[in-house]
Amino acid sequence: MKPKCNYILALERTLYDVNEADYEPLKDIESFWKQYSIGLIRDNIIELQPKGNSETLSGFSLDLLRALAAYLTAHLSNLDLTPLSLLEVFEASKEELKATKEISDFFDRVSPSNTNS
């Protein structure tokens, strides 16, 4: 498999893993924040930007950093997140996760009989 495909497969696998029966989201959250400080996250986002245009960060990168900083601040301040009106957004994401579950279930069914691995 080509290296680029391995990279994409690793990203896809991350979304499939949330469908595992033993998936513990809090463990992943804790692991992430223990491994990456907000400054290190910023530095990594900057590194991922195209070198030809390093002075201008993409809107997505800025939004991602802003959201992570907001979640961190909300957590540290013990803010109640229930007033957020994200139900519609979460429903769309729920549908995407449902699709990853179907794909994950398919691969779980075919993996034991696959002798090519």
N, C-alpha and C positions, 0 to 999 in steps of 0.2 A: 504494500500500500504506500502511496506517495506521502511524504512528510506533511504536506498541507492537509491531506485527508485525515491523517492521524490527529492533527490539531482540531479540525472540525468535529471529528468523532468524539474527542475528549469533551468538547463543549456540549455536544448533544447528550453524551452519557450523563453529564451532570444533571440535565433535566430529567432523564429517565430514572436516576437514582432516587429521586423524591417519591417514586412510586413503590419502592421496596417496603415490605412490611416492617422491617426493623429501622427504617429511616428516622433519624432524630434531628429535626431542624435546629433545636437549641444547641446541639453538639457542634453543628457546622457554624452557627453564629458565634459561639464561644471561640472555636478554633480560628475563625477569620479574624476576630478582634484581638486575639492573643498574638497572631502572626503579623498583623498589619496595623500600624498606627495611622492616624489620619494623614500625617505628613508623608508617610511612606506610600500610602494610597495615592496621594497627590503626585508624588514623584513618579510612580509607576504609570499613572495616566499620562503624564507629560511624556514619558519614554515611549508610550504607544502611539503618540501622534506622528503623523508623517513628517519626516525630517525636512522636506522641502518647504514646509509652512509651519515651522515650530513656534512662531510667535502667536499664532492664532489657534486656540484650542477649539475642537469641535463642540457644537452645542450639546451633543450627547455627553461628552466627557465632563463638561461643566455641570450639567444636570445630575450626572451620576455622583460626582464629588459633592455637590450641594445636598443631594438626597442622603448620602452616607453620613455627612456631617450633621444633617438634621436628625437622622435616626439616632446617632450617637448622643447628640445634645438632648433629645427627648428622653433617651434612656437614662442619661446621667441626671436629668432633672426630674425623673419619675413622672413625666407627663402622661396623661391619659390619652391614648390614641383613638379611643372610641368615637370622638366627635368628627373624625375624618370621614368625608363622604366619598369613599372609594369603592362602594359596593358594585357599581357598574363596571369599573375598571377590573376589579377582582373577578367578576363573573367572566369577563373575556379571558383573563389569564387562567381561570379555572378550566375553561374549554381547551386552552392550549395544553395545560397539564393533563387533561383527560386524553388528548391525542397522544402525548408522550407515554401515558400508561398503556394505551392500546399497543403502541410500538414495542414498549418494554415487555409486555405480556407475550407478544408474538415472538420476540427473540428468546425469552425464557422458555417458550415451548419448543423452539427449533434447536436451541443450543445443545441440549443433551444428546440429540441424534446427529449433530454435526461432527463428522470425523475429520474435517479439514482444519480444525483449530489446534 
